[in-house]
Amino acid sequence: MLQCVRNTGLSDDQTCDDIISGCISVMVDEAGDSKEVDNLIKMLKSDMGKINAYIMCNKLKSAYLIAVQAERIDDVKRISTAAQRVGQTAVKNICDRWLHSQEQKRQRELAQQELLFRAKQKPQ
């Protein structure tokens, strides 16, 4: 089916991702074969689609790895919440540690920008 959709030339990657995501949703609801679901997830083009699919399947470590690689803070927050909901404490902990490190990084960058701004403001 996907090949037909792609061959029409009227669809884009998002359209194909939407079709695949729909199939994944049905398979998860019907307790489908995990390997088959993984194969479908690998067919997704967008990081967002992969992250959403892994969250839907409770494969939160996989979702986390993609989110961290793309530095998607909001997605890591969603994964942390999902991990807490389903009791995956190890994933929750790594999400929280990564989010904390990102906050520290952001604070250092803001402090550095403030110092640069002040240095430019001082009279020579």
N, CA, C and O atoms as a GROMACS GRO file, in nm:
protein
  496
    1MET      N    1   0.082  -0.119   0.000
    1MET     CA    2   0.000   0.000   0.000
    1MET      C    3   0.087   0.125   0.000
    1MET      O    4   0.061   0.220  -0.074
    2LEU      N    5   0.190   0.124   0.084
    2LEU     CA    6   0.278   0.241   0.090
    2LEU      C    7   0.346   0.266  -0.044
    2LEU      O    8   0.360   0.381  -0.086
    3GLN      N    9   0.387   0.160  -0.108
    3GLN     CA   10   0.452   0.176  -0.239
    3GLN      C   11   0.356   0.242  -0.338
    3GLN      O   12   0.398   0.327  -0.417
    4CYS      N   13   0.230   0.205  -0.334
    4CYS     CA   14   0.131   0.267  -0.422
    4CYS      C   15   0.116   0.415  -0.390
    4CYS      O   16   0.111   0.498  -0.480
    5VAL      N   17   0.110   0.447  -0.263
    5VAL     CA   18   0.096   0.587  -0.221
    5VAL      C   19   0.217   0.667  -0.266
    5VAL      O   20   0.203   0.778  -0.317
    6ARG      N   21   0.335   0.611  -0.246
    6ARG     CA   22   0.458   0.681  -0.286
    6ARG      C   23   0.466   0.697  -0.437
    6ARG      O   24   0.512   0.800  -0.486
    7ASN      N   25   0.423   0.596  -0.511
    7ASN     CA   26   0.432   0.600  -0.656
    7ASN      C   27   0.337   0.700  -0.720
    7ASN      O   28   0.359   0.741  -0.835
    8THR      N   29   0.232   0.741  -0.649
    8THR     CA   30   0.140   0.838  -0.707
    8THR      C   31   0.205   0.974  -0.726
    8THR      O   32   0.164   1.052  -0.813
    9GLY      N   33   0.306   1.002  -0.646
    9GLY     CA   34   0.371   1.132  -0.654
    9GLY      C   35   0.291   1.242  -0.586
    9GLY      O   36   0.333   1.358  -0.585
   10LEU      N   37   0.177   1.207  -0.530
   10LEU     CA   38   0.091   1.305  -0.466
   10LEU      C   39   0.110   1.309  -0.315
   10LEU      O   40   0.047   1.389  -0.246
   11SER      N   41   0.196   1.223  -0.265
   11SER     CA   42   0.215   1.217  -0.120
   11SER      C   43   0.356   1.260  -0.084
   11SER      O   44   0.446   1.264  -0.168
   12ASP      N   45   0.373   1.290   0.043
   12ASP     CA   46   0.504   1.324   0.093
   12ASP      C   47   0.538   1.228   0.208
   12ASP      O   48   0.461   1.137   0.239
   13ASP      N   49   0.654   1.249   0.269
   13ASP     CA   50   0.695   1.162   0.378
   13ASP      C   51   0.595   1.164   0.493
   13ASP      O   52   0.572   1.062   0.558
   14GLN      N   53   0.537   1.282   0.519
   14GLN     CA   54   0.442   1.292   0.630
   14GLN      C   55   0.318   1.206   0.605
   14GLN      O   56   0.266   1.144   0.698
   15THR      N   57   0.271   1.203   0.482
   15THR     CA   58   0.155   1.121   0.448
   15THR      C   59   0.186   0.973   0.473
   15THR      O   60   0.105   0.901   0.531
   16CYS      N   61   0.302   0.930   0.428
   16CYS     CA   62   0.341   0.790   0.450
   16CYS      C   63   0.358   0.762   0.600
   16CYS      O   64   0.317   0.656   0.648
   17ASP      N   65   0.418   0.856   0.673
   17ASP     CA   66   0.433   0.838   0.817
   17ASP      C   67   0.297   0.827   0.884
   17ASP      O   68   0.280   0.747   0.977
   18ASP      N   69   0.201   0.906   0.839
   18ASP     CA   70   0.066   0.899   0.897
   18ASP      C   71   0.002   0.762   0.874
   18ASP      O   72  -0.062   0.707   0.963
   19ILE      N   73   0.021   0.707   0.756
   19ILE     CA   74  -0.033   0.575   0.725
   19ILE      C   75   0.034   0.468   0.812
   19ILE      O   76  -0.034   0.382   0.870
   20ILE      N   77   0.165   0.475   0.821
   20ILE     CA   78   0.240   0.378   0.903
   20ILE      C   79   0.199   0.391   1.049
   20ILE      O   80   0.178   0.290   1.118
   21SER      N   81   0.187   0.515   1.098
   21SER     CA   82   0.147   0.536   1.238
   21SER      C   83   0.009   0.478   1.265
   21SER      O   84  -0.013   0.421   1.372
   22GLY      N   85  -0.081   0.490   1.171
   22GLY     CA   86  -0.214   0.430   1.186
   22GLY      C   87  -0.206   0.279   1.197
   22GLY      O   88  -0.276   0.218   1.278
   23CYS      N   89  -0.120   0.219   1.116
   23CYS     CA   90  -0.102   0.073   1.122
   23CYS      C   91  -0.042   0.032   1.256
   23CYS      O   92  -0.084  -0.068   1.316
   24ILE      N   93   0.054   0.109   1.302
   24ILE     CA   94   0.116   0.078   1.432
   24ILE      C   95   0.012   0.087   1.543
   24ILE      O   96   0.008   0.001   1.631
   25SER      N   97  -0.070   0.189   1.539
   25SER     CA   98  -0.174   0.207   1.641
   25SER      C   99  -0.268   0.088   1.646
   25SER      O  100  -0.302   0.039   1.754
   26VAL      N  101  -0.309   0.041   1.529
   26VAL     CA  102  -0.399  -0.075   1.523
   26VAL      C  103  -0.328  -0.198   1.578
   26VAL      O  104  -0.388  -0.276   1.653
   27MET      N  105  -0.202  -0.217   1.541
   27MET     CA  106  -0.130  -0.335   1.587
   27MET      C  107  -0.107  -0.333   1.738
   27MET      O  108  -0.115  -0.437   1.803
   28VAL      N  109  -0.080  -0.216   1.793
   28VAL     CA  110  -0.059  -0.205   1.937
   28VAL      C  111  -0.190  -0.236   2.010
   28VAL      O  112  -0.190  -0.307   2.110
   29ASP      N  113  -0.301  -0.181   1.959
   29ASP     CA  114  -0.431  -0.206   2.020
   29ASP      C  115  -0.469  -0.354   2.017
   29ASP      O  116  -0.537  -0.403   2.106
   30GLU      N  117  -0.425  -0.423   1.914
   30GLU     CA  118  -0.458  -0.564   1.898
   30GLU      C  119  -0.347  -0.655   1.950
   30GLU      O  120  -0.346  -0.775   1.923
   31ALA      N  121  -0.253  -0.597   2.025
   31ALA     CA  122  -0.138  -0.673   2.078
   31ALA      C  123  -0.066  -0.746   1.966
   31ALA      O  124  -0.043  -0.867   1.973
   32GLY      N  125  -0.031  -0.669   1.863
   32GLY     CA  126   0.037  -0.726   1.747
   32GLY      C  127   0.179  -0.770   1.777
   32GLY      O  128   0.233  -0.744   1.884
   33ASP      N  129   0.238  -0.837   1.681
   33ASP     CA  130   0.374  -0.889   1.690
   33ASP      C  131   0.472  -0.773   1.708
   33ASP      O  132   0.477  -0.681   1.627
   34SER      N  133   0.549  -0.779   1.814
   34SER     CA  134   0.643  -0.673   1.849
   34SER      C  135   0.747  -0.651   1.738
   34SER      O  136   0.782  -0.537   1.708
   35LYS      N  137   0.795  -0.758   1.678
   35LYS     CA  138   0.895  -0.746   1.572
   35LYS      C  139   0.835  -0.675   1.450
   35LYS      O  140   0.902  -0.593   1.386
   36GLU      N  141   0.713  -0.706   1.418
   36GLU     CA  142   0.646  -0.642   1.305
   36GLU      C  143   0.626  -0.493   1.333
   36GLU      O  144   0.644  -0.410   1.244
   37VAL      N  145   0.589  -0.460   1.456
   37VAL     CA  146   0.573  -0.319   1.494
   37VAL      C  147   0.707  -0.248   1.481
   37VAL      O  148   0.713  -0.136   1.428
   38ASP      N  149   0.814  -0.310   1.528
   38ASP     CA  150   0.948  -0.251   1.516
   38ASP      C  151   0.984  -0.225   1.370
   38ASP      O  152   1.040  -0.121   1.336
   39ASN      N  153   0.951  -0.318   1.284
   39ASN     CA  154   0.979  -0.300   1.141
   39ASN      C  155   0.902  -0.180   1.085
   39ASN      O  156   0.955  -0.104   1.004
   40LEU      N  157   0.778  -0.164   1.128
   40LEU     CA  158   0.700  -0.049   1.082
   40LEU      C  159   0.759   0.081   1.135
   40LEU      O  160   0.767   0.180   1.062
   41ILE      N  161   0.801   0.082   1.260
   41ILE     CA  162   0.858   0.203   1.318
   41ILE      C  163   0.984   0.243   1.241
   41ILE      O  164   1.008   0.362   1.218
   42LYS      N  165   1.063   0.146   1.202
   42LYS     CA  166   1.186   0.176   1.126
   42LYS      C  167   1.154   0.238   0.990
   42LYS      O  168   1.239   0.306   0.932
   43MET      N  169   1.035   0.217   0.939
   43MET     CA  170   0.995   0.274   0.811
   43MET      C  171   0.958   0.422   0.823
   43MET      O  172   0.954   0.494   0.723
   44LEU      N  173   0.930   0.467   0.945
   44LEU     CA  174   0.893   0.608   0.964
   44LEU      C  175   1.011   0.697   0.930
   44LEU      O  176   1.126   0.663   0.957
   45LYS      N  177   0.983   0.811   0.871
   45LYS     CA  178   1.088   0.904   0.830
   45LYS      C  179   1.120   1.007   0.938
   45LYS      O  180   1.236   1.041   0.959
   46SER      N  181   1.018   1.056   1.007
   46SER     CA  182   1.040   1.166   1.102
   46SER      C  183   1.075   1.114   1.241
   46SER      O  184   1.025   1.010   1.285
   47ASP      N  185   1.162   1.189   1.308
   47ASP     CA  186   1.195   1.155   1.447
   47ASP      C  187   1.070   1.162   1.534
   47ASP      O  188   1.050   1.076   1.620
   48MET      N  189   0.987   1.263   1.512
   48MET     CA  190   0.865   1.278   1.591
   48MET      C  191   0.776   1.155   1.576
   48MET      O  192   0.721   1.107   1.675
   49GLY      N  193   0.761   1.105   1.455
   49GLY     CA  194   0.679   0.987   1.432
   49GLY      C  195   0.735   0.864   1.502
   49GLY      O  196   0.660   0.785   1.560
   50LYS      N  197   0.868   0.848   1.497
   50LYS     CA  198   0.932   0.735   1.564
   50LYS      C  199   0.915   0.745   1.715
   50LYS      O  200   0.882   0.647   1.781
   51ILE      N  201   0.937   0.864   1.769
   51ILE     CA  202   0.923   0.885   1.913
   51ILE      C  203   0.780   0.854   1.957
   51ILE      O  204   0.759   0.783   2.055
   52ASN      N  205   0.682   0.907   1.884
   52ASN     CA  206   0.542   0.882   1.919
   52ASN      C  207   0.508   0.734   1.913
   52ASN      O  208   0.437   0.682   1.999
   53ALA      N  209   0.559   0.667   1.812
   53ALA     CA  210   0.532   0.523   1.797
   53ALA      C  211   0.594   0.444   1.911
   53ALA      O  212   0.531   0.354   1.968
   54TYR      N  213   0.717   0.476   1.945
   54TYR     CA  214   0.782   0.405   2.056
   54TYR      C  215   0.711   0.431   2.188
   54TYR      O  216   0.699   0.342   2.272
   55ILE      N  217   0.664   0.553   2.208
   55ILE     CA  218   0.587   0.583   2.329
   55ILE      C  219   0.459   0.500   2.331
   55ILE      O  220   0.422   0.444   2.434
   56MET      N  221   0.391   0.494   2.217
   56MET     CA  222   0.266   0.418   2.206
   56MET      C  223   0.288   0.271   2.242
   56MET      O  224   0.201   0.207   2.300
   57CYS      N  225   0.406   0.219   2.207
   57CYS     CA  226   0.439   0.078   2.232
   57CYS      C  227   0.505   0.056   2.368
   57CYS      O  228   0.542  -0.056   2.403
   58ASN      N  229   0.522   0.163   2.445
   58ASN     CA  230   0.593   0.159   2.573
   58ASN      C  231   0.738   0.117   2.558
   58ASN      O  232   0.797   0.062   2.652
   59LYS      N  233   0.796   0.141   2.442
   59LYS     CA  234   0.940   0.118   2.420
   59LYS      C  235   1.009   0.252   2.442
   59LYS      O  236   1.059   0.316   2.350
   60LEU      N  237   1.010   0.289   2.569
   60LEU     CA  238   1.047   0.425   2.605
   60LEU      C  239   1.197   0.450   2.595
   60LEU      O  240   1.238   0.564   2.569
   61LYS      N  241   1.278   0.350   2.615
   61LYS     CA  242   1.423   0.371   2.600
   61LYS      C  243   1.457   0.404   2.456
   61LYS      O  244   1.540   0.491   2.430
   62SER      N  245   1.393   0.337   2.362
   62SER     CA  246   1.415   0.366   2.221
   62SER      C  247   1.369   0.508   2.188
   62SER      O  248   1.437   0.580   2.114
   63ALA      N  249   1.255   0.546   2.241
   63ALA     CA  250   1.205   0.682   2.220
   63ALA      C  251   1.303   0.784   2.278
   63ALA      O  252   1.332   0.886   2.216
   64TYR      N  253   1.353   0.755   2.397
   64TYR     CA  254   1.449   0.843   2.465
   64TYR      C  255   1.575   0.863   2.380
   64TYR      O  256   1.622   0.976   2.365
   65LEU      N  257   1.629   0.755   2.327
   65LEU     CA  258   1.752   0.764   2.249
   65LEU      C  259   1.736   0.854   2.127
   65LEU      O  260   1.826   0.931   2.094
   66ILE      N  261   1.623   0.843   2.060
   66ILE     CA  262   1.598   0.929   1.944
   66ILE      C  263   1.580   1.074   1.988
   66ILE      O  264   1.634   1.165   1.925
   67ALA      N  265   1.504   1.095   2.094
   67ALA     CA  266   1.478   1.230   2.142
   67ALA      C  267   1.606   1.300   2.186
   67ALA      O  268   1.626   1.418   2.157
   68VAL      N  269   1.692   1.229   2.256
   68VAL     CA  270   1.817   1.287   2.304
   68VAL      C  271   1.910   1.319   2.187
   68VAL      O  272   1.973   1.425   2.184
   69GLN      N  273   1.917   1.228   2.092
   69GLN     CA  274   2.003   1.251   1.976
   69GLN      C  275   1.961   1.377   1.902
   69GLN      O  276   2.046   1.451   1.851
   70ALA      N  277   1.831   1.403   1.895
   70ALA     CA  278   1.779   1.521   1.826
   70ALA      C  279   1.763   1.641   1.920
   70ALA      O  280   1.716   1.747   1.878
   71GLU      N  281   1.800   1.623   2.047
   71GLU     CA  282   1.788   1.728   2.150
   71GLU      C  283   1.646   1.783   2.158
   71GLU      O  284   1.625   1.904   2.161
   72ARG      N  285   1.550   1.693   2.162
   72ARG     CA  286   1.408   1.729   2.169
   72ARG      C  287   1.363   1.726   2.315
   72ARG      O  288   1.313   1.625   2.364
   73ILE      N  289   1.380   1.839   2.382
   73ILE     CA  290   1.353   1.850   2.525
   73ILE      C  291   1.208   1.816   2.558
   73ILE      O  292   1.183   1.740   2.651
   74ASP      N  293   1.114   1.870   2.483
   74ASP     CA  294   0.973   1.844   2.512
   74ASP      C  295   0.939   1.695   2.498
   74ASP      O  296   0.857   1.642   2.574
   75ASP      N  297   1.001   1.629   2.402
   75ASP     CA  298   0.976   1.486   2.386
   75ASP      C  299   1.036   1.406   2.501
   75ASP      O  300   0.976   1.308   2.546
   76VAL      N  301   1.153   1.446   2.550
   76VAL     CA  302   1.212   1.378   2.665
   76VAL      C  303   1.121   1.396   2.787
   76VAL      O  304   1.108   1.304   2.868
   77LYS      N  305   1.060   1.513   2.800
   77LYS     CA  306   0.965   1.534   2.910
   77LYS      C  307   0.845   1.440   2.896
   77LYS      O  308   0.800   1.382   2.995
   78ARG      N  309   0.794   1.425   2.773
   78ARG     CA  310   0.681   1.334   2.750
   78ARG      C  311   0.719   1.190   2.782
   78ARG      O  312   0.640   1.115   2.840
   79ILE      N  313   0.841   1.152   2.744
   79ILE     CA  314   0.890   1.016   2.770
   79ILE      C  315   0.904   0.994   2.920
   79ILE      O  316   0.870   0.886   2.970
   80SER      N  317   0.954   1.094   2.991
   80SER     CA  318   0.967   1.084   3.137
   80SER      C  319   0.830   1.062   3.201
   80SER      O  320   0.815   0.978   3.290
   81THR      N  321   0.731   1.136   3.157
   81THR     CA  322   0.596   1.122   3.210
   81THR      C  323   0.540   0.982   3.179
   81THR      O  324   0.478   0.919   3.265
   82ALA      N  325   0.561   0.937   3.056
   82ALA     CA  326   0.514   0.803   3.018
   82ALA      C  327   0.584   0.696   3.099
   82ALA      O  328   0.522   0.598   3.140
   83ALA      N  329   0.714   0.714   3.123
   83ALA     CA  330   0.790   0.615   3.201
   83ALA      C  331   0.737   0.608   3.344
   83ALA      O  332   0.726   0.499   3.400
   84GLN      N  333   0.705   0.721   3.400
   84GLN     CA  334   0.649   0.722   3.535
   84GLN      C  335   0.513   0.651   3.536
   84GLN      O  336   0.483   0.574   3.628
   85ARG      N  337   0.432   0.678   3.434
   85ARG     CA  338   0.298   0.619   3.427
   85ARG      C  339   0.302   0.467   3.419
   85ARG      O  340   0.218   0.399   3.479
   86VAL      N  341   0.400   0.412   3.345
   86VAL     CA  342   0.404   0.266   3.327
   86VAL      C  343   0.507   0.199   3.418
   86VAL      O  344   0.528   0.078   3.408
   87GLY      N  345   0.570   0.276   3.505
   87GLY     CA  346   0.661   0.217   3.602
   87GLY      C  347   0.798   0.182   3.550
   87GLY      O  348   0.864   0.094   3.605
   88GLN      N  349   0.843   0.247   3.445
   88GLN     CA  350   0.979   0.223   3.394
   88GLN      C  351   1.073   0.324   3.460
   88GLN      O  352   1.111   0.425   3.400
   89THR      N  353   1.110   0.294   3.583
   89THR     CA  354   1.186   0.390   3.664
   89THR      C  355   1.325   0.418   3.608
   89THR      O  356   1.374   0.530   3.620
   90ALA      N  357   1.388   0.320   3.547
   90ALA     CA  358   1.522   0.343   3.490
   90ALA      C  359   1.515   0.447   3.378
   90ALA      O  360   1.599   0.536   3.371
   91VAL      N  361   1.415   0.435   3.293
   91VAL     CA  362   1.398   0.532   3.184
   91VAL      C  363   1.361   0.668   3.241
   91VAL      O  364   1.412   0.771   3.195
   92LYS      N  365   1.274   0.670   3.340
   92LYS     CA  366   1.236   0.796   3.405
   92LYS      C  367   1.360   0.865   3.460
   92LYS      O  368   1.378   0.986   3.444
   93ASN      N  369   1.446   0.788   3.526
   93ASN     CA  370   1.568   0.846   3.584
   93ASN      C  371   1.662   0.902   3.479
   93ASN      O  372   1.716   1.011   3.497
   94ILE      N  373   1.684   0.829   3.369
   94ILE     CA  374   1.775   0.882   3.268
   94ILE      C  375   1.716   1.005   3.199
   94ILE      O  376   1.789   1.096   3.163
   95CYS      N  377   1.585   1.007   3.181
   95CYS     CA  378   1.520   1.126   3.125
   95CYS      C  379   1.541   1.246   3.217
   95CYS      O  380   1.578   1.354   3.172
   96ASP      N  381   1.517   1.225   3.345
   96ASP     CA  382   1.529   1.335   3.441
   96ASP      C  383   1.673   1.385   3.451
   96ASP      O  384   1.697   1.505   3.462
   97ARG      N  385   1.768   1.292   3.447
   97ARG     CA  386   1.910   1.335   3.451
   97ARG      C  387   1.945   1.416   3.327
   97ARG      O  388   2.013   1.518   3.336
   98TRP      N  389   1.900   1.370   3.210
   98TRP     CA  390   1.929   1.443   3.087
   98TRP      C  391   1.864   1.581   3.088
   98TRP      O  392   1.926   1.680   3.049
   99LEU      N  393   1.739   1.587   3.132
   99LEU     CA  394   1.670   1.717   3.139
   99LEU      C  395   1.741   1.811   3.235
   99LEU      O  396   1.754   1.930   3.208
  100HIS      N  397   1.788   1.759   3.348
  100HIS     CA  398   1.862   1.840   3.444
  100HIS      C  399   1.991   1.893   3.380
  100HIS      O  400   2.025   2.010   3.397
  101SER      N  401   2.061   1.808   3.309
  101SER     CA  402   2.187   1.851   3.244
  101SER      C  403   2.160   1.958   3.138
  101SER      O  404   2.239   2.050   3.120
  102GLN      N  405   2.047   1.945   3.068
  102GLN     CA  406   2.012   2.045   2.967
  102GLN      C  407   1.979   2.179   3.032
  102GLN      O  408   2.013   2.284   2.978
  103GLU      N  409   1.914   2.174   3.146
  103GLU     CA  410   1.882   2.297   3.219
  103GLU      C  411   2.010   2.365   3.267
  103GLU      O  412   2.023   2.487   3.257
  104GLN      N  413   2.102   2.286   3.318
  104GLN     CA  414   2.230   2.342   3.361
  104GLN      C  415   2.305   2.403   3.243
  104GLN      O  416   2.364   2.511   3.255
  105LYS      N  417   2.303   2.336   3.131
  105LYS     CA  418   2.368   2.386   3.010
  105LYS      C  419   2.305   2.519   2.968
  105LYS      O  420   2.376   2.613   2.933
  106ARG      N  421   2.174   2.525   2.971
  106ARG     CA  422   2.104   2.648   2.933
  106ARG      C  423   2.139   2.762   3.028
  106ARG      O  424   2.159   2.875   2.984
  107GLN      N  425   2.147   2.733   3.158
  107GLN     CA  426   2.182   2.835   3.256
  107GLN      C  427   2.325   2.886   3.235
  107GLN      O  428   2.351   3.005   3.248
  108ARG      N  429   2.417   2.796   3.201
  108ARG     CA  430   2.556   2.838   3.174
  108ARG      C  431   2.561   2.928   3.051
  108ARG      O  432   2.632   3.028   3.049
  109GLU      N  433   2.484   2.891   2.947
  109GLU     CA  434   2.482   2.972   2.826
  109GLU      C  435   2.424   3.110   2.852
  109GLU      O  436   2.474   3.209   2.800
  110LEU      N  437   2.318   3.117   2.933
  110LEU     CA  438   2.260   3.247   2.967
  110LEU      C  439   2.358   3.332   3.048
  110LEU      O  440   2.370   3.452   3.024
  111ALA      N  441   2.427   3.270   3.141
  111ALA     CA  442   2.526   3.343   3.221
  111ALA      C  443   2.638   3.395   3.133
  111ALA      O  444   2.685   3.508   3.151
  112GLN      N  445   2.681   3.314   3.038
  112GLN     CA  446   2.787   3.356   2.946
  112GLN      C  447   2.740   3.472   2.858
  112GLN      O  448   2.816   3.565   2.834
  113GLN      N  449   2.618   3.466   2.810
  113GLN     CA  450   2.562   3.574   2.730
  113GLN      C  451   2.553   3.703   2.811
  113GLN      O  452   2.582   3.811   2.761
  114GLU      N  453   2.514   3.691   2.936
  114GLU     CA  454   2.505   3.807   3.025
  114GLU      C  455   2.642   3.870   3.044
  114GLU      O  456   2.655   3.993   3.041
  115LEU      N  457   2.745   3.787   3.065
  115LEU     CA  458   2.881   3.839   3.080
  115LEU      C  459   2.928   3.912   2.954
  115LEU      O  460   2.989   4.018   2.962
  116LEU      N  461   2.900   3.854   2.839
  116LEU     CA  462   2.937   3.917   2.713
  116LEU      C  463   2.864   4.049   2.694
  116LEU      O  464   2.922   4.148   2.648
  117PHE      N  465   2.738   4.052   2.729
  117PHE     CA  466   2.659   4.174   2.717
  117PHE      C  467   2.716   4.283   2.808
  117PHE      O  468   2.733   4.398   2.765
  118ARG      N  469   2.746   4.247   2.931
  118ARG     CA  470   2.802   4.344   3.026
  118ARG      C  471   2.938   4.394   2.982
  118ARG      O  472   2.970   4.511   2.998
  119ALA      N  473   3.019   4.305   2.926
  119ALA     CA  474   3.152   4.344   2.880
  119ALA      C  475   3.141   4.446   2.766
  119ALA      O  476   3.223   4.537   2.756
  120LYS      N  477   3.042   4.433   2.683
  120LYS     CA  478   3.020   4.528   2.572
  120LYS      C  479   2.968   4.662   2.624
  120LYS      O  480   2.987   4.764   2.559
  121GLN      N  481   2.902   4.662   2.738
  121GLN     CA  482   2.842   4.782   2.793
  121GLN      C  483   2.941   4.868   2.871
  121GLN      O  484   2.917   4.988   2.889
  122LYS      N  485   3.051   4.810   2.917
  122LYS     CA  486   3.149   4.884   2.996
  122LYS      C  487   3.219   4.987   2.909
  122LYS      O  488   3.259   4.958   2.797
  123PRO      N  489   3.234   5.110   2.963
  123PRO     CA  490   3.308   5.210   2.886
  123PRO      C  491   3.457   5.177   2.884
  123PRO      O  492   3.512   5.125   2.982
  124GLN      N  493   3.518   5.208   2.776
  124GLN     CA  494   3.662   5.176   2.760
  124GLN      C  495   3.748   5.285   2.814
  124GLN      O  496   3.871   5.274   2.809
   0.00000   0.00000   0.00000
